[in-house]
Amino acid sequence: MQRDRRIGERVDIEPLHVSWIPFTTQIQDGRRARPQPASLVELSVTGARVMSRSPRRIEVGTWMDLDVDGHCGVVEVRRIAEAKDPSVIVYGVAFVTLEPTLRARIDKTIAAQLERDLATSPR
């Protein structure tokens, strides 16, 4: 059984649109492959859940360049699962390195969602 190494609570968020591309994408026909659209749908301090319709097969262990509105980072794919929609793949990723602005945005998003959850939970 694989241990959960996540730090902090995992929170569902409104889908946050991002683009991502394998860190070591090779240049084909003199051009680098285009980043693919994806959505962050869940966050924790150490990782995220990403949903993508990427036509390219991404494997466990692949490092991906992640771009969230110009704020960048690198994540490692740890898990791959099917979604209810057969055209969507769900990826569990761990943060490898994040620009400080992206780290701050993720932390702020987690805090805001936890605050909303606390405000709407029964007492």
N, C-alpha and C positions, 0 to 999 in steps of 0.2 A: 504494500500500500504506500502510495506516494504521500509524503508529508506536505502539509500546507505551509508554505513559507511566507504567506502574505502577512504584512504588518498592517494593523488597523482594520477597520470595518470596511466591507465591500458595500458600495452603494449603487443602486440603479440610478441612472441619470437620463434626462431627455437626450436623444441621440445628438451627439456632437460630431458634425461632419469633418472629416480629415482626409488627407491623401497619404498613401504609403507606397513604398517600392522596396524590393529587396536591396539591402545595403550593398551587395556586390553585383548589382545588375550589370551584365556585360553590354557593351556597345554593339549594336547590330546595324549593319548598313550605314555605319558612320554616325548613328544617332543613339543616344541613350533611350531606353524604354521609358514610356510615360508612367508617371505615378498613377495608381488606381484609387478611385474613391472608396471610402469606407466610413464607418460610424463607430465612435466610442459609445457604448451603451451601459457600461458599468465601470466603476473606478475603485481602486484602493490605493493606498500610499505606494505600494510596490508594483502595481500592474493594472491591467484593464481587460475588459472583454470588448472585442472588435467584431463587427459584422461587415462582411464584404461580399460583393458579387464579382470579385476578381476572376477574370478568365484564366489567369495563370495559377497553377497549383503552387501553393506555398506549403512548405514542409515544417514539421516540428524542428526546432533548432535554428531556423532561418532568422537572421537579424534583418529588421525592416527599418528604413528611414521613415519617420513619421512627421507629418507637417500639419499643425493645427493653426490655421490662420497666420502662417508665417513663423510660428513658434515651433522649433524642431526638437527632435529627440530620436533615439534609437531604442527599439524594443526587440525582445527575443520571443518568438512564437514557442509557447510551451504546450498548448493543447489545441486540437482541432476537433470541431463537432459539427454535426449537421444541424440545420435549423428547421423549423416547421415549413418554411418556404424552401423548396428544393434548390432554388437558384442562389440561395444565400449560404455562406459558410461562416461559422462562429469560431473565432480565434481567441484563446486565452494567451495574453502576452505579459511578460515581465519587463519592467523598465530597465534598460541598460544604462542609458545616460540621457538626461533631459537638459535643455537650456534652462537657465534660471527662470525665465519668463514663463515657460511651459510648466515647470515645477510649481510655480506660484499659481498659475491658472488651475491646475489640477487640485492643489490643496484648497483653493478657494471654492471650487465646484463641490468637492467632497464636504467641506464645512457647511456650505449653503444647503446641500441636500440633507445632511444630518439634522440641521436646524429645522428644515421643513418637516422632516419625518417626526421630530420630537414635538413640533407644534400640532401635528395632526393625529398623534397617537392618543388612544384613550388613556385617561388618567385613573 
